[in-house]
Amino acid sequence: MKKTLLFLSAITFLLAACGGSTSNSETASTTTPASSESKPAMEPGELLIVKSDCIGCHHKEDKLIGPAYQEIAAKYPSTDENINLLADKIVKGGKGVWGNIPMTPHTKITNDEAKSMVKYILTLKK
């Protein structure tokens, strides 16, 4: 009796294990294309912004503590000089351009990452 119960338990376990992985892979394959078609991929600079703490002070369209990204894009033409200037402000911080509240330095963001973020922001010109 114990051997039969053990045998049935083993069969049940194997069926559950095999059935679960097949179901998950079928679900993943049917949902992946639909989700990738419905939502476009983020640009690298936008993804870096989302992963950072920028949202605490900046918003795409509305001024929070700092200027909206669209305001920045309206003020600065997309030139190499402005990209370098703004990337430097992201990394080192700054104050006085948009008011009295200083922008804190973001020393964990590399210069290349900051440039990618700036390039994205400057595409948001209205």
C-alpha positions in Angstrom: 0.0 0.0 0.0 2.8 2.4 0.9 4.6 1.6 -2.4 1.4 2.3 -4.4 0.9 5.6 -2.6 4.5 6.6 -3.1 4.3 5.6 -6.8 1.1 7.7 -7.3 2.6 10.7 -5.5 5.7 10.5 -7.8 3.5 10.3 -10.9 1.4 13.3 -9.7 4.5 15.3 -9.0 6.0 14.6 -12.4 2.7 15.5 -14.2 2.4 18.7 -12.2 6.0 19.7 -12.9 5.8 19.0 -16.6 2.4 20.5 -17.0 3.4 23.7 -15.2 6.4 24.4 -17.4 4.6 23.8 -20.7 1.8 26.1 -19.6 4.2 28.9 -18.6 6.1 28.7 -21.9 2.9 28.7 -23.9 1.6 31.7 -21.9 4.9 33.6 -22.3 5.0 33.0 -26.1 1.4 34.2 -26.6 1.6 37.3 -24.4 5.1 38.5 -25.4 4.4 39.6 -29.0 1.1 41.3 -28.0 2.8 43.3 -25.2 5.7 44.4 -27.4 3.4 45.6 -30.1 1.1 47.6 -27.8 3.9 49.5 -26.0 6.9 50.8 -27.9 10.3 50.3 -26.3 11.8 53.2 -24.3 14.8 55.1 -25.7 18.0 54.5 -23.7 18.0 58.0 -22.2 14.4 57.7 -21.2 15.0 54.4 -19.5 17.9 55.9 -17.6 15.7 58.7 -16.4 13.0 56.2 -15.3 15.6 54.2 -13.3 17.0 57.3 -11.6 15.6 59.7 -9.0 14.8 62.4 -11.6 11.1 62.0 -11.2 11.3 63.4 -7.7 12.1 66.9 -9.1 11.2 66.8 -12.8 8.3 65.9 -14.9 7.9 65.6 -18.7 5.3 68.4 -19.1 4.9 70.1 -15.7 7.3 72.0 -13.4 7.8 70.3 -10.1 10.8 71.4 -8.0 12.9 71.7 -11.2 11.8 72.6 -14.7 9.8 70.3 -16.9 11.8 68.4 -19.5 9.8 70.2 -22.2 10.9 73.6 -20.7 14.5 72.4 -20.9 14.1 71.3 -24.5 12.6 74.7 -25.4 15.5 76.6 -23.8 18.4 74.6 -25.1 18.9 73.7 -28.8 20.3 70.1 -29.3 23.9 70.9 -29.9 27.0 69.1 -28.7 27.9 72.1 -26.5 24.4 72.1 -24.8 24.5 68.3 -24.4 27.8 68.5 -22.6 26.7 71.4 -20.5 23.5 69.8 -19.3 25.2 66.4 -18.8 27.7 68.1 -16.6 24.9 69.7 -14.6 23.3 66.3 -14.1 26.5 64.8 -12.8 27.9 67.8 -10.8 24.7 69.6 -9.9 23.9 73.3 -10.5 21.9 76.3 -9.4 20.7 79.7 -10.5 19.5 78.9 -14.0 15.9 77.8 -13.1 15.6 79.5 -9.7 17.1 79.4 -6.2 16.7 75.7 -5.5 19.9 73.9 -6.5 20.0 70.6 -8.5 21.8 68.0 -6.4 24.8 66.2 -8.0 24.2 62.7 -9.3 27.7 61.3 -9.0 26.7 57.7 -9.6 25.5 58.6 -13.1 28.3 58.5 -15.7 28.9 61.3 -18.2 27.8 59.0 -21.0 24.6 58.1 -19.2 23.9 61.8 -18.5 24.5 62.6 -22.2 22.0 59.9 -23.2 19.5 61.4 -20.8 20.0 64.9 -22.1 19.7 63.8 -25.7 16.3 62.2 -24.9 15.2 65.3 -23.0 16.1 67.6 -25.9 13.8 65.5 -28.2 10.8 66.6 -26.1 10.7 70.1 -27.6 7.0 71.0 -28.3 
